[in-house]
Structure formats: structure tokens, C-alpha cells
Amino acid sequence: MLSPIQIDHYHTFGFLVLRTWLTAGEVRILREESERTLVEEYRHLPFDGTRRHFSCMLGAGSPLSASLFEDPRFFDAAEDLHGPVMGQWCDANRYVDAVTPWHPDLGQSFEQGGVKFLIYLDPVTPERGAIRFIPGSHHRPLHERVRAFMESAKPAPESVPAIACATQPGDVVAFNFPLWHASVGGFPDRRLNTLAYHPCPVDDQQRRRRADEMTAAIPANQGYGWKGEVYPDSWVASAAGNPRRRILVERLRAAGVLQAAQAARPRETATAMP
């Protein structure tokens, strides 16, 4: 799926911009699914432009979003970049903050990394909400040098040398989790869908760590006000007739992540995992 040059660019600089990765029709459906799901999930807290809304998107009401999780454009590309992978989740967001401070996504181990795909459903520019990266900062020692600078200098996000990735709906940005990233000029109701994948654990120690990290990262525990399910039973059951989805489910189960997600469900929604 990805060319050798794209793979080399990702490993060298930590990110890729994939132009027109989705069709206009797919973008339209993603907008509809995301809007419908977020409105339904936040009936208790309607969107007013002051608080981020988030939801995982594997439910029966978002079939296109769920299908992208095993879609070759994403799943196979993730394996081009990291070898055998397991999905974390796919989600929809309505952002509200003008600035996202510099940070890496390091809930996972630095050495293993992983890839996150960003699908902005609105045009973004360097001055208006586009993600920006410090190229190569997924590598040590640059990663740690950047961390030390951020902690000591506390610079304004726009003052740090970086590459900002302007995109149009249909473009996709992929980046390695340890890469330092930020954004400025964000606007209320900036719509972003993401898909995330991590290398499959190779031993018991990695499996235990991944299950623990998954438990800590369950979105219901993060204060978003979202109380839905990361891996709905309907999605797990549907894998029986979907060979590519079955790979995702089996890998999540083998790593203990599916069980960790079940254990972290809100009590009133927890049921036996098939």
C-alpha cells in the first residue's frame, strides 16, 4: 500500500501526509456518522463549543467508521510501517481549544511506538488548527532534548520550529506516537476522526503492559464525559463473518486488551465478551 519512499519518510521524520486517501463520498458519510454518534452519546451534555466531545466509532450506527479499522488503506499501511499490529480504537472528536500544547502520545512504550491516522473533516491550515510536528523527534536523543527544552523554556507552540500539515477533507496524516506535535489557531467544533494501531506484543511482559496501558487509556476514564463502549459486543460478534475484522478481534483478545476494555466498562453496560 505504501511506497518504499513513504515508509522511509515516516521512519526518518515520524509522519506522512496521504493526499486524497478518502473519497468525497466517504468524507460526507464520516461527517454524518460522527455527528449522529456524538449527539447521541452526549444527550446528557449537548455540544456548546466549550467542551470537547469524543466517542469511539465501532458501533452498529457507524458502519463506515468501523470498516475503516480493517480497511487496507489503514490496517495494511500500519503493518507496512510497524509489522503485525493490533488496533487501539477509532474515534470521532469535536475539538474546542485554540491551542494544543506540544506533547508526544506516549501512553505506549517509546521503543514500540505505533501509528495514529488523523482524518480532519474540515480544512485546516498552519494558522487554523493544522497539526504541526517536530520532524525526527520520535527518535532518541532528539525526543529527550525536545522534552528538556519544553520543560525549561515553556515556549509558545507557534515559536518552535516545526512542520504544519495543511489538509483538505479526504487527506490523512499519519504519525508515530512518540513524535512531538501541537496545533495553533484551533476553532470550536474542529472535527477530527482518528485510527490508532500498535505493534502486537511478542511476549507475556509486553502483553501485560499493553493490557495495563489499555485500561489506563480507556476514554471513559479520561474525563470526556463519554461512557460508551470501546469495542461493542456487536462489533466483536460481526467479526465471525468478516475475516479482516476477525484478525483485529483475535489480536486484541490474545493481547488481553479486549478483556481489559470489558473490565473497564461502566458497570451498567458491562456484559460478557463473546
ABEGO torsion letter per residue (X at the ends): XBBAAAAAAAAAAGBBBBBGABBAAAAAAAAAAAAAAAAAAAAABBBAGABBBBBBAABAABAAAAAAAABAAAAAAAAAAAEBBBBABBBBBBBABABBBBBBBAABBAAAEEBBBBBBABBBBAABGBBBBBBGAABOAAAAAAAAAAAAAGBBAAABBBBBBBBBBGBBBBBBAABBBBBBGBBBGBBBBBBBBBBBBABAAAAAAAAAAAAAABAAAAGAGBABBABBAAAAAAAAABAAAAAAAAAAAAAGAAAAAAAABBAAABBBBX
